[in-house]
Amino acid sequence: MLLVIQSFEQLQKYAKKGRNSKARLNCLLETNYLETSKSFSSILGQKLIEHKTISSTNKNETISISEQKEDLMSLSDLKYKTLI
């Protein structure tokens, strides 16, 4: 059986918990619903971005490294991303 919906909001009349079920395949074509985009962004997870800054003077060199988590695809990425 294949279930095709445009947003998780379409499942609300059946059950609120159904939207969090672990489907084997999720495919997002396009949606205008914020909650659906948030769910897909959460499902995709995050990546760790490392920023490295190097500053130097005549005698010293300083290296600073910071890490920041970022969504793999943000809400705007999901909304405006075009596939080629």
Contacts in CASP RR format, 6 or more apart in sequence:
PFRMAT RR
TARGET T0000
AUTHOR 0000-0000-0000
METHOD contacts of the structure
MODEL  1
MLLVIQSFEQLQKYAKKGRNSKARLNCLLETNYLETSKSFSSILGQKLIE
HKTISSTNKNETISISEQKEDLMSLSDLKYKTLI
3 23 0 8 1.000
5 11 0 8 1.000
6 29 0 8 1.000
6 31 0 8 1.000
6 33 0 8 1.000
7 31 0 8 1.000
7 32 0 8 1.000
7 33 0 8 1.000
7 35 0 8 1.000
7 36 0 8 1.000
8 19 0 8 1.000
8 33 0 8 1.000
8 35 0 8 1.000
8 36 0 8 1.000
8 39 0 8 1.000
9 33 0 8 1.000
9 35 0 8 1.000
9 36 0 8 1.000
11 18 0 8 1.000
11 19 0 8 1.000
12 19 0 8 1.000
19 39 0 8 1.000
20 39 0 8 1.000
26 40 0 8 1.000
26 43 0 8 1.000
28 36 0 8 1.000
28 40 0 8 1.000
28 78 0 8 1.000
30 79 0 8 1.000
31 37 0 8 1.000
31 78 0 8 1.000
31 79 0 8 1.000
32 79 0 8 1.000
34 75 0 8 1.000
37 75 0 8 1.000
37 78 0 8 1.000
37 79 0 8 1.000
38 75 0 8 1.000
40 73 0 8 1.000
40 78 0 8 1.000
41 71 0 8 1.000
41 72 0 8 1.000
41 73 0 8 1.000
41 74 0 8 1.000
41 75 0 8 1.000
41 78 0 8 1.000
44 71 0 8 1.000
44 72 0 8 1.000
44 73 0 8 1.000
45 71 0 8 1.000
45 72 0 8 1.000
46 69 0 8 1.000
46 70 0 8 1.000
46 71 0 8 1.000
46 72 0 8 1.000
47 69 0 8 1.000
47 70 0 8 1.000
47 71 0 8 1.000
47 72 0 8 1.000
48 67 0 8 1.000
48 68 0 8 1.000
48 69 0 8 1.000
48 70 0 8 1.000
49 67 0 8 1.000
49 68 0 8 1.000
49 69 0 8 1.000
49 70 0 8 1.000
50 65 0 8 1.000
50 66 0 8 1.000
50 67 0 8 1.000
51 65 0 8 1.000
51 66 0 8 1.000
51 67 0 8 1.000
51 68 0 8 1.000
52 63 0 8 1.000
52 64 0 8 1.000
52 65 0 8 1.000
53 63 0 8 1.000
53 64 0 8 1.000
53 65 0 8 1.000
53 66 0 8 1.000
54 61 0 8 1.000
54 62 0 8 1.000
54 63 0 8 1.000
54 64 0 8 1.000
55 61 0 8 1.000
55 62 0 8 1.000
55 64 0 8 1.000
56 62 0 8 1.000
71 77 0 8 1.000
73 81 0 8 1.000
END
